[in-house]
Amino acid sequence: MKSNKSFKLDDFLAGWIGGASSVVVGHPLDTVKTRLQAGKGYKNMLHCVLTIYRKETATGFFKGMSFPLASITVYNSMVFGFFSNAQRLISRYRHGDGRHPCGLLDLTAASMLTGLVSVGLGAPVDLVKIRLQMQTQTILAENLHLAGNVSSGTNIPLGSVGVASGQLYRGPLHCISSILQTEGMPGLYRGASAMLLRDVPGYVLYFLPYTLICDLLRPDGMSSPHPGSIWLAGGLAGSISWVTATPADVVKSRMQADNQLSRKYKGIVDCILRSYKTEGAQVFFRGASVNAIRGFPMSATMFLTYELSLQFFRGL
């Protein structure tokens, strides 16, 4: 796979492997984060963890993981593959050589483009994941508006709308099918505007800290970073990125958990204003501690597996 071409496929394959490992490591805390941001009845992170474990056992933390495992691996493959190739294309355009080291401005441009492109695939993936994670919440009239509170004012039995045992969706494919039937294709991209606000700056604060920390941890500045340095730099970058992205992530999670049967928010501005009015500014930092904790092992695993896989493929 050794090549001087600007475009390389091994970045995509290494990103796929890294994505799979990060999903397994991070999904339990991702479930906690989603419940805190879009659910009700949780006092704090510890209370949420204990409640999930008590009511759903350890399997509750892995709700909806099959879909992320299948899809987020593809998503991370696209993100890391696009970012690495974007760097090379920018270097080739600006310096005439795709192997020329990127400066901060080049890295920022590649990161922002990655965040922009990632929403195309990431918005539907996140939407389905969140709907599956949220459906084990207690079905309240406030959340689902199924037992009345409809335009005709009549009560509708839960069974008549396909809710069995407190679940709207039987799995990822049924979830996608249901969303398409009730909300159409735009339904799969609900919350995409909030995701843009999260991911465009979020990826800048993901890839830049990683690169800068790796450079600081390389004494000679020339050799490949040590696996321990990659792990540390990746973990810190993940925590920084996720904590700073929390306000936009809260809005995105609320909009995506807001399905057609229980539509609360007209759009991103309405979601921000209503959330602020009812719960105050602190609502936008809900789940920040989970994001900080979850971001470290997920990103450390992602970057380490990605870099080691890349070294392996390029050594073939």
N, C-alpha and C positions, 0 to 999 in steps of 0.2 A: 504493500500500500504506500510505499514511499513515492512521493510525487511532489513536483514544484508547482502544480496547478493551484489556482486560488480556491477552487471549489473541491472539497473533499467529503466523501461519504462516511469515513470512519468516525467523524465527530457525531454524526447522527446515531450510529450504532453504539458508541460509547455513552451517549446521552440516554439511550434506551435502557442500557444496563444500569446506569446510575439512577435513572428514574424509578426503576423497579425496586431497587434496594431502599431508596428514600421513602417510598410509599409504605413499605412494610414497617419501617422504623417510625414514621411520623403519623400514620393514620389514627391510632388511638387518641393522641392529643389533638388531632384535627377534628375528631368527633366532639371532644370536649369544647374546643373553640367554637364550633358551629352551634352547639347547644347553648353556650353562654351568650353568643351574639344574637341569635335569632329565636331562642327558646324562652321559656318563662319558668319561674319557680326556683331558680338557682341563685344562692346567695353569693357564692364565689367559686373559684376553681376547685378547691378541695371538696366543697359541698356538691358540686356537679359530678366530680369523679366518684364520690361515695354513693350518690343517688343512682348513677348509671350502673355501678357495680351491684348495688343492692337490688335494684329492680330488674336488671337485664343480665346479670353476671358478667364475666369477663368478655363474653361474646358481644356485649353491647358496644364495646369500644371499637369493634371491627365491623359495625354496621356499614353496609355499602362499600366495602373495600374491594370487592371483586371488580366493580366498574373502574375505580381509580387505578387498580393494578393493571387492568387491560388498557386503559385510556391515558392515564397520566404518564405511563412509560413512553407512549407515543408523543405525548405533549412535551415531555422533557427532552426527548430525542429531537424534536423540532426546535425547541428553545436553544439547546446547546449547539446543535448543528447549525442553526441559522446565525447565532451569535458569533461562533468561531469563523464561519465563512464570511459573515459581514465584515469582521475585522480584516480578513485577508483582502477582500474586495476593496475596502476603504484604503488600506495600505498600498494596494496595487494602483488605485486611482490617484492617490496623493503623492506617493513616493516612487511609483513605477516598479515596486517589488512587493508581492504579497507576503513575503517573509519579514518585511521591515517591522520592527516593534511599534505597536500602537501607542500614541500619546494619550493623555487624559481626555482630550477633546474627541479623538477617534473612538476611544472606548465608550465615552458618553453617547456618541451618535449611534454606535453599534448596539448599545444597551437599550436606548430609546426605541430604535427600530424593532428590536426583539420584543419589547413590551407591546408595541403596537400590533405586530403580526401575531403574537401569542394569543390575543383575545379571540381571534377567529376560531381557533380550536379549543381554547381554554374555557370560554364562556359556557358552551353546552356541557362540557365535562364537569365543571364546577356546579352547574345548575342541577344536573342529575345526582351528583354526589350529595349535595345539600338536601335535596328533596328526599333522598333515601335515608340520610342521617336524621332528618327531622320527623319522619313519619312515625317514629316510636314515641314522640311526645304525646302527652295526654290530649285527646281530641276534645277541645273545648269549643263552645259556640263562638268564643272570642277569636279563636284561631282559624276555624274552618267554616263557620257559618252554615253548617249543613242542616241542623235541626231547627229550621225556621229562619227568620231574618232574610228571607228571599223576597223578590219583587212581589210575588203573589201573596206573601204573608203566610203561606201554608207550611206546615211542618213536613219535612221530607225524611222518611226513614233512612237510616244510614245505609242499609243494604241496597237501596235503590240507586245509590251513586257509586256502588262498587266498593264500599269500604267494608272490609272483613277483618275482624280481630284487630281493629285500630290501625289498619294499614290501607293506604290508597294504592300503593304500587307493589306488585309481586316481585319486581326485580328491575334491573337497569333498562332492558328492552321494553318492558311494559310501561315503565316510567316515560321513556322517550315517546312511545306510541301515544300514551295518554296526553302528554304535553302537546304533541302535534295535533291531536284530535280536538282538544279543548282550546288551545291557544295559537295553533298554527306555527309556522316556522319562526316568526318573531318571538314566540314563547321560549324557544331554546336559547335566545339571546337576551332574555330578561336579565337586567343587571350588568349588561356589557359596558354601558357607559361608566358605571362605577368601577368596573374592572379595569377600564382604560386609565382612570384616575389612580388606581392602585398600582398597575403594572408598568406603566411608562416610567414614572419616577422610581418605582420599586425595583426594577431591574437595573437601573443606574446605581442604586444603593445596594445592589446585590453583587454585580460583577466588579464595580470599582473597588470597594473595600477588599474583596477577595484578591484582586490583582495587586493592590498596594500592600496588603499584609504579607502576601507571598513574597513580594520583592524585598520587604523589610527583613524577612526571615531567611533570605539568601545572602550570606556574607559576601560572596564574590560577585553576586548579581548575574552570574553567567550560567551556573549549573542548574539542573532541574531541581525544583523544590523537594525537600524531604517529605515523605508521606505524612509525618507528624505535622509538618508545617501546612500542608494542604488541608489536613483534617481541621486544624485550628483556624486557619484562614477561612475555610468554607463555613465552619460553624459560626464564627463571629459575623461573617457577612450575612448569613441567614438570619441571625438574631436582629442585626441592625435593620435589614430590609423589612422583616416582618413587623417589627415594632413600629417603625415609621409608617408602614402601610396600613396599620390597624384601623384608623378612622374610615378610610375608603373601603376596607375589607368588611367592616361592620355594615356599612350601607349596602354593599354588594350582597352580603349574606342575607340581609333582611329582604331585599328585593327578590332574590332568587328563592327564598323560602316562601314568598308570597305568591301562592298559586291562584289559578283562575277562580276556584271556588271560594277563596278567602281574600280576594284582592283588597289590600289596605292602602297601597301607595300608587298614586297616579304616575309617578316618575321619580327620578333621582332627587330633584329639588324638594318634592313633596315628602319623600322619605327622610331627607335630612331635617327639614323643618318640623315634621311631626315627631320624629325621634327626639329632637332637641326640646320641643315643647312639652312632651310628656315625661321625659326622663333626664333632661338636663345634658350639659356638655359631657359629663362623665360617660354617657352611653357610647360615645365614639371611641372610648379607650377600653371598652369591654372586651375581654379576651386578650389584652396586650401582654399580660404575664404568661398566658398559655402560648402566645405567639413567640415570645422571647425564648421560652423553654423549648418549645417544639421546633423552632427555627434552627436551633443549634445542631441537634443530632441529625435532623433531616438533611440540612445543607452540608454538614460535615461528611455524611455518608454519600450524598450526591456527588460532591466535588471529588472526594477521594476515589470513589468507584469509577467516576468518569475519567479522571487523570490516569489511573492505573490501567484502565481498559484501553485508553488511547495509546499509552506507552506500549502495551502488548500488541495492539494492531499495527502500530507503526514499526514495530520490531520484527514483524513477520517478513 
